Amino acid sequence: MPDSRLAHALVLPDRDFDIWKRAAEAYIAAFAPITVVRSPKGSDLNRFYTVTAVRAPGVWFGDDPVTHIRRTYPAVIRIDVINASSPIQLEAILAERIQRRDRLAAFRQDGHLNDRLTITWASDFRPARIVARYGALISVGGSTRLNEGIDISTASDVVLRAPCAGIVQRPLSYPSSQGYGNIVQIRTDFGGKEYLVTITAMRLVDVEPGQNVTAGQRIGTAIGSNSKIIVQERALRLQRDREPALTHLDPTPLIYWDGLRVQPTGDGLRVRQGPGTQFAILATLNRN
């Protein structure tokens, strides 16, 4: 997992903001860099890996920062909730973190940290590209179907890597008409749920069923110009004698790539201050 210091926001109440900020100054200095955000209203928190959310009255919708952030800012990976009804209380809580040198108070096993599932990019081929998006109409073996994953750019003998940590499974049997070829399937458990992540179109497979793998570990090589990433979630077990069904998820919003550099595909790309043409243009980018 990337170092949370690379993108960490501390969201403070708007009311008496300066007092709240003074209460947090020692913490901000101890664990710099931290971006201080004045209220979630009008702020885009999607650019932060970690958001420390001060739960004070009237700050979050329904006084529930986790639900608020997950619905409004789905790109945030980790939410760190601090229950503080006053700046004095916040200062005391943060002082303990400083004393323990524990930025997010991991020593507290009280559920205040909330993470979401992420996967990493699976191919060493560059430039990285999604060839076919999730749900797109694709042609395989003379027939068409909706894409159950995303197709990513690869090349013959390019290294493929595990998108997540987990245990390699004995591959499920798929008809040749699916066009999967050799595959690796990894089971990962997260947040009390089971997920199955599949990589297709492999020439060589370097891992075996039952093997533990880490995110980014080499699992084999590609056979052609693209491979597919498929993410499935196991439903809750309702009957003892029946294996719960697997549901396909769009892998795209699950991808987290620390240090990703985006290259425009055309000239004259305008970067604006906010999401919309009404915002000021900050820069214009070209391909070179």
N, C-alpha and C positions, 0 to 999 in steps of 0.2 A: 504494500500500500504506500502511496506517495506520502512524503512528509507533510503533515497538515499545515506546517508553517508557510508552505508555498502559496496558500490562498485561504486565509483565515479572517473571518469577519466577526466582530463583536457588535451585536445590535442592542442599542440602548433606547430607553423610552424617550419620546419627544419632549414630554413635559419635564421641566427641570433638567434638561439634557446636560447642561454644563456641570451641574452637581453630580449627576451620574458619571459623567466622564472623569471628573476629578477622583471619584471613588475607584475608578478602574485604571488610573494612570500608572501605578506601580506594576500592575499585571501586564499592561500594554508594553511597558519598558522591559520587563523581565522576559517576555516571550515574543519580542519583535521579530518580524513585522506582523502587526495585526491592524486591519482596516476597521476603523470605528464607523458604524453606520447609525445615523440618527433616525430611528423608527423604521419599520419595514415599509411604511407607506411611501410609494413613489420610488422605492429602491429596487434595483434588480440584483437579487442575491444569487442568481444562477452562475455567476462567474467564480463563486467561492467553493472550494472543496469542503471546508468546515464552516459552519455558522454557529457561534455561541449566542444563544437566544436568552435574553433576560426575561423571565416570565414575571412581569409586573402587571397590575390591573390595567386593562384598556390598551395594551400594546398589540396583542395578537387576536385574531378573530376567534371568538369563543374562549379567549384566554388559553388557547391550545397552540403553542408554537410549532409542534411537530406536524399536526394536520395542516396548519396554515402554510408551512414551508413546503411540505410534500405536494400540496395541491397547486400552489402558486409558483414555486421555484423548484421544479422537478430535477434540475441538474445538480442540486446540492447533494453531496455524498453523505456527509456526517453532520448530525445536529446535536449540539451540546446544550442542554437546557439547564439554566440556573434559576432556581426559585428564590427571588429576592423582591420583597415588597418595598424596600427603601435603599437608598445609596449606602447607608451605614451597613445594612445587612450584606449588600453586594461586596463592599470592601472587605468584610470579614471572610466571606467565602473565597474571594480571590487571594487573600493573604495566605490562606491555608494551601492553596495551589502553588503559590510562590515558594512557601516554606518547604513543601514537598518536591518542588521542581517538577510538577506534574501539570502540564498545560491544560489538560481536559479532565483532570480529576479521575483518571482511570481507576484509582484505588477505591473509589466509591462504587460498589456493586449495587446501585439503586435504580438502574434503568434510565439514567439521565442522558445516556448516549444512544443515539438512534442512527443506524447506518442503513444504506440501501445496497442492493446487489449491484455489482459492477463487473464488467468483463474487459479484458485488454485486447488489443489488436492481435490477430492470430498469424499474420503473414509478415515475413521479412522483406517482401517485395516493396520497392519504392519507385514512384510515388504511390502512396496508399490510396485506394479508391474503392468505393462501393459500386460494383458493376451492375447489380440488380437489387433494388430495395425490397424490403419486406412487403408482401402483398402485391407486388408487381406481377403482371402476366408474363410468364416465361415459357419458352419452348424447349421441351426435352423429348428426344426420341420421336419426333414427329407429332407430338401432342402438346397442348398447352395447359398450364395450371397456374394457380396463384402461388407465388413464392412463399414458402413456409419459413424462410430465414432471410439472410442477406448474402449475396455473392460478393466476395472481395477479390481484388486483383492479386494474382500470384504469377508464377512462371514455373516451367519444368525444373524440378530439383531445388526450388526455393524452400527454405526452412519454414515449417509451420510450428506454431507455439500454442501452448495451452492457454485458452482465454481466461481460465479461472483455476483456482486451487480445488482439488477434489480427488476422487478415486476413479480410476479408469474402469469402465464397465465392459462386460462382454457385449459387443455390439448387437443391437436388435437386428432382426432380419428384415431387410427392405427389398422389394422387387427391383430387378435391374432397370425397369422402366423409370424409376426415380432418378437414375443418373448419378447416384451418390458415389459409386466406386468404393474403394477402401475408405473406411471411416474410423475415427476415434470418438468415443463417447465418454464424457466425464460427468460423474454425479457430484454435485456440491450441495451442501445443506446450509441454508442461510435464513436467519430470522424465523426458525421453526418450520421452514418449508424446504422441500426437496426440488432441485432443478437438475435437468439433464441437458448438457451442452455438447453439441455434435459438430465435428469438423469433417468435411467430406473431401473427395477427390484427392486422395493421398497416394503417392507412389511408394514411399517407404513409411512404415510405422515403427517407431522406436520404443514404444511403451507396451505394457502387457496388462490384461485385466487384473484388477486387484492392486495395481501400483498406485501409490500416492504421487501426485504431481503438484507443482506450485505454479501460480500464474506466471506466464512468460517462459516456462520451461519448454525446451525443444521436445516435440512429440513425433516429428517425422518430416517428410518433404512432400511438396505438391507434385502432381502429375501433369498439370496443364496451366492454362491462363487464369483460372479462377477456382476458388473453393468456396464452400458455403458454410456459414455459421448458423446453427439452429439452436434456439433456446426454448426449452419446454419446462413448464412448471407442473409438478405433481399435485393433483387435487387432494383435498383432505379425505382420509379413509372413512367411508360411511358404512361399509359392510366388511366384516372380517374375512369373508371368503372371496372377496373380489378386489383385484389390484386397482387402485385409483387411476383414473385416466390422466393422460398428459395433455396439457394445453400449450399451444404455441404462443410465444411472446415475440414482440418485435425487439431484436437485439440492439438496434441502433441507439435508443436512449440509455442503454446499459453500458455503452462503451465509455471508458474513461482513459484518456491518453495524456499522461503528464508530459508537459513540454511540447505538445503538438504544435507544429507550424503549418499554417494553412496558406496554400498558394492559389491565387485567382486563376481561373481558366480563361479569362479574357481581359482585355484592357479597359481602363476607366471605371473600375469598381469603386464605388463611393462608400466610405466608412462614415457613418453618422453617429451623433452623440447618443441617440436612442433609437428604438425600433419603430421607424416611421419616417416618411419623407418630410414631415414637419420639423424634424430635428436638424441642427446645423451639421454641415459636412466637416468632418475632422481631417480627412485625407482622401486622396484618390490613388488607388493601387493599379499597377500594370503587371503583366506576366513576368517581366524581367526587371 
